[in-house]
């Protein structure tokens, strides 16, 4: 009794531990006792929820589970269960004699309501037979030969325990029930009784059930009601696989076939046959299955249906051979007795497009050693491969048996077929003849000799094409004929034109090219072109004339500047340089801008070569009443040449010095113009004053409106604008802005006047003087430069040096 209690407690503890582990897969420390087959659908759902909550995929959880003791087989089962879609439970009426295993089985249901127990098998990649032809058939999940439940029930389907029938009476009387076939092979229909149907076809069972119901329902007997019998649940049967990669007993659908069972078993094992698989029924070989019939011809005649207790035996193969090289499907193939190399070639899908098909090399094994044999094409239908043969199909040679080539000055340069007796005139004719520029005095043949060295054969094409048999040499295969062009021997001459022309540049020279031709080709003369044209021509001589210092001959000619067609059409020569001169006076009107407090602001043309500030402001109506007479300035754009000059100046600051780089960057990016201050009062008194500067095109004269404030910025406590007080000086405005902050450099404070001029504070004999302040000025206090303070270590070092020097001096004077 005590032993029984111990066993019961252990059994309960086992299931409880399995449930707990299942509900806490990630947190559990020991998964060695987890059995996936004992997990319910709710346990699987909890594991899914747990993985989703922790954002962990089943692939990421695999190393964690294996490290906690879970076997690879159990994890594969768990992965399969998690991948199955959740299905709502269906209420199915079952016979009280149905087994508990069937009650707990997971069913799958098609669109028509027919159900089948879910068949699950963990697939293992076939690495042992990877090269064997046919092994890939059992590694493809989509090709599992699973029976289709949506098809009509076969009329010869044999009923047995586990099947379920839908029996319906419709018409005047109605009855509907799902009735399972019991273990005794009977169905129990209400008011009708038990009817034995096991071993009967669905058609025969339908007739028997209809007759039994007719005995109870009078309307069925009279034809007023009809009876239908449908198979709604298909039973599972057990078959045994021997010699497969995963041998064992399998529960599969009663509609399953041999191929479906082979797929579940993973196909033949390491040494299993693919061509002599035996289906054993009632202890006798019912049929033999050759998978190659399906793979090569698509023939499934041997894919017969299975019955309960069938045995599928996969014996060891008799002979296998290997095919390598240039076939469409290389690999290892199983051969039957009597099959030839032609059959093997069909298994390999034949030669590919690069195969050498005249013969095949085969490596054979004897009782003691290897031997090599060549099989000619005539023996393909008679040679019978031996076990262990290795057939090697090589590539064709990378050479041509009848190639000949012609290129150069022919209409169709290409590669052509060669035939014995072909001459060079025949090849030229194949290439549609010579071009007009062909050089007929000589053609070249590069010929490959018998020792694979090359030689050159020269041909007079003119004689060869005129019928001279001696000149019309015979060709050989692999000859390369080159026909030269006379254009290959002509120099490529150029001519240059520059100056007042729309498209200056270098142009090709042609015979009889004239100045008029070149002017038109270069787009014609510009409006600023003068009548003067200079043409430079190179001097050519067979001897050196030391008395002539000239490098070129110059021609000065006059043209009609308004006409591209000149009356005197000057003939040009190769490498001439033509320069079209510009008119002596041809300048487009250039403008300056006047803005600010003037009567007529806007753009003004510089009428004179030396227009000054005063002149242009007077043209703009003079200053307005609100103008600041001390706020007249000129903004002059910085020219690209100024930046270039700065880049070319060496400030001796070293390569890539930051000071010069910052200065160049400031001119290019920050400062778009330079400011020129103007003393308007001096100009009014004396227009010839040096501050009355000459204007350049693009200048902008800016007259600032009068402003009574003085702006204080920089390193002050409060940036502000202080009202102007004529009785106050520079320091007053600094103090009015709150004074200098901690970083301010007071002695370097400066002022910018309204006209752009600047002034800085100075000192003489310890007396500091500050610049005067006018309305509209801006006072700026810069920041002190950072000074690196000496560290304590540096002070100690200096003290040590001074001590050493003092000691040396004392020693020297002793």
Buried (B, 14 or more C-beta within 10 A) or exposed (E): EEEEEEEEEEEEEEEEBBBEBBBEBBEBEEBEBBBBEEBEBEBBEBBBEBBEEEEBEBEEBBEBBBEBBBBEEBBBBBBBBBEEEEEEEEEBEBBEEBEEEBEEBEBBBEEEEBBBBEBEBBBEEBEBBEEBBBBBBBBEEEEBBBBEBEEEBEEEBBBBBBBBBBBBBEBBBEBEBBBBBBBEBBBBBEEBEEBBBBEBBBBBBBEBBBEBBBEBBEBBEEEEBEBEBBBBBBBBBEBBBBBBBBBEEBBBBBBBBBBBBBBBBBBBBEEBBBBBBBBBBEEEEBBEBBBBBBBBEEEBEBBBBBBBBBBBBBBEBEBBBBBBBBBEEBBBBBBEEEBBBEBBBBBBEEBBEEBBEEBBBBBBEEEEEEEEEEBEEEBBEEBBBEEBBBBBBBEEEEEEEEBBBBEBBBEEBEEBEBEEEBBBBBBBEBBEEBBEBBBBEEBBBBBBEEEEEEEEBEBBBBBBBEEEEEBBBEBBBBBBBBBBBBEEEEEEBEBBBEBBBEEBEEBEBEEEBBBBBBBEBBBEBBEBBBEBBBBBBEEEEEEEEEEEEEEEEEEEBEBEBEEBEBEEEBEBBBBBBBBBBEBEEEEEEEEBBBBBBBEEBEEBEBEEEEBBBBBBBEBBEBBBEEBBBBBBBBBBBBEEEEBEEBEEEEEEEEEEEEEBEEBBEEBBEEEEEBBBBBBBEEBBEEEEBEBBBEBBEBBBBBBBEBBEBBBBBBBBBEEBBBEBBEEBEBBBBBEBBEBBEEEBBBEBBBBBBBBBBBBEBEEEEEEEEBBEBBBBBBBBBBEBEEEEEEEEEEEEEEEEEEEEEEEEEEEEEE
